[in-house]
Amino acid sequence: MAETSEPVALIVGVDDKQLSARLPVGNSPFLIGRDEKNHLCLSGDRAVSRLHCAILVTTQGMVIEDLKSSNGTYVNGRRVTGVAPLSVPSLLTVGRTRLSLVPATADYDSSSFLANMYSTKGTVLIPPTQFFQARTEALLVVDLVGSSRLLKLGEIHLLKVLWMLGQMLDRSLRTEEQPFLKCTGDGFFACFGSAEGALKAAVTLAPSLKRHISTPVTISIALHFGPTRLAPNGERTGKNVHAVFSLEDLRHKQEKLRKYVASGRILELVLMTKAFLSQLPSQDKGKPVPLGFFGLKGLDEKEGIFLWDSR
C-alpha cells in the first residue's frame, strides 16, 4: 500500500456515548488502549488493557495486532491471535467497546454493514471480558419461526428482523457483568447472569417486534440454567449449551408444540427447563405450564419442561 498523508480508514464508535468522532487511521501504527498515550484512549472501559491493540498499514494491506491484552481483540466476531488481516469495513470489539473501521469517505453509511453483522452466523457480537473455567448462568436461545417465509418478502426484510432482535438483546445485556451474544443464523444465543434477567429480555422480544415490524413475526425462545465453560476463542461450551439448543428444537419434534406454533395465534413460544424455573422469583413461578419430562442433548436425565404463559 503506497505511502499517503490521506487517512486509509476511519474508526467510528458503534454504541451510544462511546465515540462520537471519526478518528483517521493512516500509515503510522494506530494504537488503542486505556493509556492516554494511545491514539484512541478508552480510559472508561476497565476491560480494555493499557496497550490493547494496534492497527497497522503494510505493503499487503491493513492488519491488526493484539498486544497481549487481558480480554482479547475481536474482529467481526472472531478473536485475534497475534497479527491478523483487517478488511474495511470491519467491526472491532476491544474490551466492552465496539468500534467500526470504515472507508475514509464522509458519506459512508455504516448502518447496512452493522445490519449484516447482526445476521452473520457464528458472529460473537458480545465476547466475554473475563476468562473462566466454569460459570453458572442463564442461557437463552431465540430463533425465527418460518424464516423462509420472511426471506420470500426480501432479504432486507429478514435482515431487519434479525438486526432488531440483536439490538434488543444487546440492550438487555448492557447491565450484565459478563454478557455474551452470538448470532446463530436465524436467531441468537445469549448468556445472562440471572434467570430473571434472561426472562425479562425474552418476554420483551415479541412485543417489540410487533411494534416495529408490519409483517407478523413468530419467534421461538428456549431458556435453561446451568454451568458453562469458556473456550479459548470466546465461545460458551458444555452440556448445558447443548441442552438449551436441544430445548429450542423441541418444537419440531413434539406434535403438541408443532400445532401450537402452526395455529398462527401466537407471536412467541417460550419454553424453559425446571432448572431455569427454579431460579425465578416466587411471583413468576406460577405462570409456566408443565409439559412433561423430555430428554435434552447433553443432559444425562430427562428434564422437566414448561411453557411460559405470558397472559
N, C-alpha and C positions, 0 to 999 in steps of 0.2 A: 504494500500500500504506500503510495507516494507521500512524501512529507508535505504537509499543508498547514497553514495557520487557521484554516477554517475548521470548525468542530466536525468530528466524524459522526457523532451521535449526541443525543441529549438524554440526561437522566431526569425522569419525571416521577413524582410521588403518585402512588395508586390510591392509598387510603386517605380518608379525611384528616386534615390537620397534620399530615406527616411532612409534606414537602410541597410548597406552593410554587416555587420557582422551577425553571428548567435549566439544569446545570450542563454546560457543554463538556463533552469528552473529546480531547484532542490527542495528539501524538504522544504527549507525556503521560506516564502512568497516572491513572485516576484512582486515588486511594479512598476507601470507605471504612469508617470505624467510629469508635466512641471518642477517640482522642481529637482535640480541637485542631491538630495539625493536619488532619485528613482533608482532602478536597470536599468530601461530604462528611460532616460531623454529625453523628446520630447519638448525641450525649444523653438523650431522653430514653433510649431503648437499652435497658440493662442486659438484654440478651445479646447485644452486639459486643464483640471484643474490641479492645483498644485499637488494634490494627486488624481489621476483619478480612478484607479482600481488596484486590486491585484489578482494574480494567486496563489492559494494555493493547496497543496497536502494533502489530507486527507486519512483516512483508507479506504474510499469508492471510492477514485479516485480523479481526479482533479476538482477544482471548480474555478470560477471567481467571484469576488465581486466588484460591482460598489461602489466606495467610495463617494457617493452623488455628483457625477460630474455634472457640469452645462449642458453638452451636451450629456450625456449618453454614455454607453458602449454597443456595438453591437457584438453579436456572431452569425456568419453565417446569418447575415441579420436580426436578432431578437434582440430587445432591452432587456438588462438585468435589472431586478428589484431586488436589493439586491444581494443575492448569487444564482448562477446558476451552474449546472453541466457543465463541459468542457471536450469535447472529443478531441482526437488527430487523424487526423488533424482538425483544425478549423480556420476560418477566423475571425479576430478581427478588429473592427473599433473603434478607440479611437480618438475623435475629427475628424480631417480630415486625420488622419494617419491610414493606413491599414496594419495589420500585420498578418502573418500566424503562427499558432502554429503547428509545425510538429514533427514527430518522431525524436528522438535523434540519428539518423544514418547519417553518412556522405554522403551516396549515395542516400538519399531520393530525389525524383524529385517531386516538388510541382506543376508542370505545369498541370498535369491531374486533380489534386484537384481543382485548380483555374478555369479550363475549366468547371468543373461540377458546381462550384459556380455560374458561369455566365449563367447557363442554368437551375437553380433550381427555379421553380415558387414560387413567393412570397418573394424571397430574396431581401432585400433592400441593394443594392450594395453601394450606396452613401446616407447615412442617413443625416437628417438635423443637422446643428450645432447651431441652434438658434431656440427657441420655440416661436411661434407667434400665435395669434388668427386668423388672416386673412392676406393673401398676394396675390397680383395680379401678375401672372406670365404666361409665355408661356408654354403650355402643348404639349408634343409630345408623340404619341404612334406609335410604329413600330411593324409590325407583318410579319412573313414569309408567303408568299402565297404558298400553296401546300407543307406544311411541311411533310405531309405523303409521298410525292414522295421523299423528301430528306432522310426520315427515311429508305426507301427501299434501299438506297445506303449504309446504315450502320449508326448506332447510332453515331459513331465517326464523321462521315461527318456532321451530323446535329449539334452536339456539337461544331464542329469547326466553323460553320457558326454563331451560336449564340454567341460563345466566341468572334469572330471578331466584331460582331455588338456591343456587350457590351463594348469591348475595345475601339472602335471608339467613342461611346457616352461618355464613361468615359473620354477620352482625350478632347472631346469638352466641357465637363463640368468643367474642371480643373480651368478655369479662372472665373467661376461663384462664386458670393459671397455666395449664398445659393443653391448649386446644390442638385439634388435628382435623383436617378436612381434605378429602381426596375425591376426585371425580371418578366414577365407575363406568362412564359411558352414557347410560340413560338415567343416571342418578348420582348419589353421593354417599360416602361413608364418613361419619363424623364421630369424634370421641369427646365426651363431656366428663367433668369431674363428679357430677351427681346425676342420679336418675331424675330428680325434679327438674334440673336444668335441661336435660335431654327431652323430657316430656313437654316442657314449656315450648321448646323450639319446634317439636314435632307437630303439636296441635295448631300452631300458627301458620304452617306452610300452606295448607289447602285454602283457608280463608283469604290469605294474602294473594295467592294465585288467582282466585276468583275475582278479586277486586281489580287486578291489573291485566288479566288475560281474558279476552272476549270469548274465546273458544273454551268450552268445558274441558278441564284437565283433571284426571283422576290419578292420585299417587298412592303408592303402597309403602308403608313405613314399618320397619321392624326395630324393636328395642330390646336390648339384653344388657346384663350387668355381670362383670367378672374380670379377672386378671388378664392383662395383655402383656406382650413383650415388644420391645422396640428393636427392629433390625438396624444394622449399620447404615442402610440407605434411608432411614427415617420412617419406614413402613411399620404399621402396627401388625403384629402377627400373633399366632397362638390359637388354641382350640376355641376360645370364645369369639374370636373374629370369624372363624368358620361357622360357628353356631348362629350368629346374627344374620349372616348371609343366607344360611340354610332356612332360617325362620322366614325371611322375606320371600324365599322361593316356595314356601308352603302354599301360597295362594294358587300356584299352578297345579299342585298335587292333590289338594283336598276339594272334593266336589262342592261342599257347602260354601267354601270360600270363593270358588270359581263362580258359582251362581250369585253370590253376594256382590262380587265385583261387576259381573256382567249385567246386573239388574239396571245399572245406569242411575240408580237413586243416590249414590254416594260419590263424594269427591275425594274421600280418603279411606284407606283401610289401614288401621293401626293395630299391629299385633305386638304383644310383649310376653316375655317369659316370666315365670314365677320368681326367678332370681331378680329380675328388674322390678316387678311389682312389690316385692318385699322391701325395697329401698325407698318407696314413695311415702310421702307424708300420709297420715291416717285419713285425712279428708279426701284423698284421691283413691284409696284402696278399694272403695266400694263401687267404683264406676266400671272397671273391667268385667267382662262376661267370660266365664270359663269355657273353653272349647274342648278341653281334654288334655291327655298326655301324648306327646309326639317325640319321635327320635330326631335329633338335630345333629348334623355333621359336626364332629369334634367332641361331642359330649358322650360319656360312657353310658349314661342312663337317660330314660325318657324325661322330658321336661314339661312341666305344666305350662300351657299356652293360653293366653287371654286376649280377648278382643276389646279394645278400648271403646267405650260408649261415650261419645262427646256430647250427647244431648243433655 
